[in-house]
Amino acid sequence: MDRRRFLQGASVASGVLLAQPVRVNAGSAVSGASTAPADGVLPRVCSTWDFGVAANQAAWKVLSTGGRALDAVEAGARIPEADLRNHSVGRAGYPDRDGKVTLDASIMDENGDCGAVAALEHIAHPISVARRVMERTPHVLLVGDGALQFAMEQGFPKEELLTPESREAWQAWLKTAKYKPSANSEIRDYGVGPAGSKPGDARNHDTIGMLAIDARGNLSGACTTSGMAWKLHGRVGDSPIIGAGLYVDNEVGAATSTGVGEEVIRNVGSFLVVELMRQGRSPEDACREAVERILKRKSVRGADIQVGFLAMDKRGRVGAWAIQKGFSYAVCDAGKQDALIPGKSTY
Ligand code: SD4
């Protein structure tokens, strides 16, 4: 992955189904839409980082054929989960301090229904397990062994997710690491990244957060990650915490996050972004305010950490903001099939 390869407004990727955009004027309703979107182009999907381009294309296949946003975000999130070149989501994710790959994921739909799994081992597609938690249990969040047991009962195969490459990277880290827990070990002790690696650099922070609005004007979101490399066993980040790593309110908009999950949890970041949009802020402005809220905390040194928010409002407008440079997000609709956009940032 080369995160510096920004393809702003770039051209149509092959194999992607093209749909006619549905343009919705203020006050008019799309048939079946829960709330009338105004002046938007539907459907649309967006997601964090450069792997979002391929993920968006999978989501777009669902959206462009009239499918539901929920199905789109699940299909999209499964792409990086299955990608062996990607060490921060799903299979081949870097392990924790003890060499165990533990995955976090959440999903939320237009009805406010949601499901999540945290510290889940041995299952390559946590996003699909999160959806089963939402649809087949009365619960929202299953963790650890219980989540694994549930996944296996649901027919998900139990697999070894630690690849030889990830094991090698972990062992290299062990040689130099002080073996101390660190909230931000990906930056301070990354060990396998390029010398002088900064927040947001290639192979540094990554989580896919994906938001979609379908042709009926309904929103859904998904978020999936292996969390921080070399974390303490049992550490859970923001990604599976509804309101922190992901939030969807079908009347207002949706938001997701990437970066140091502890800071996002402390500020209930994605919920905050949606509430700011409810008060009339644009998606970008709401994301910036949420970043500023994090930076207000006395013990946070913005130069040391990365957090990025991505938001989509009920009109399908997309915006983002991050603490550090280097954050990018991808947008896909009938006009933009492969647009990787550099996120604006405070530093
Ligand atoms: C976490 N936000 O677990 C996630 C993962 C991430 O850099 O983006 N790490 O805190």
Boltz pocket constraint, residues with backbone or C-beta under 6 A from the ligand:
constraints:
  - pocket:
      binder: B
      contacts: [[A, 186], [A, 204], [A, 205], [A, 206], [A, 207], [A, 225], [A, 226], [A, 227], [A, 228], [A, 236], [A, 237], [A, 238], [A, 239], [A, 257], [A, 258], [A, 259], [A, 260], [A, 261], [A, 262]]
      max_distance: 6.0
